[in-house]
Amino acid sequence: MKHRPQVGDSAPDFSIPGIAGSERRNYSLAEFRGRKVVIAFYPGDFTPG
């Protein structure tokens, strides 16, 4: 890693797949620029068993 992020640094743009209601799509961090964002990951969500 060339630059180690420091507290207060902006996160680099990235996109992740997600679901809102019944809509599946990729969400880009750039869509939320200027707003507070929380990203949660549930590894077992939507997995049978």
N, C-alpha and C positions, 0 to 999 in steps of 0.2 A: 504494500500500500504506500503510495507516494506521500499522501497527506493524511495524518492522523486527525480525525475530527475532534474538535474541542467543544466543550459545553457552549451552547449558543450558536454554533455553526448551523447553517441551513443544510438539510439533508439533500443528497443528490437526487435527481429525478429518477424514478423507476416505475414500473407498472407491475401489477399483480392481478391474477384472476380472482373474481369475487362474485358473490350473489347478493342481490338486494331484492327481497320478496321472491319473485319467481324469475327475475331477470339475471342471467349470467353474462358477465362481460369483464373486460380488463379495466382496472382502475389505475389511473396515472396519478402520481403524487402532484404533478403540475396542475391537475384539476382543482386541487385544494390549496394551492399556494396562497399564503396570507391568512389561512385559517388554521386553527388547532386541529390536529388529526391524531387519532389513536388507532393503531393497527393491531388486531388480535388474531392469533393463529390457533386453531383448534385441530390438532392432528387427527383426532378420531371422529370429528364431525362428518356427517354424511357417509360414514363407513359402516356397512352392515356388520352386525355381530358385536 
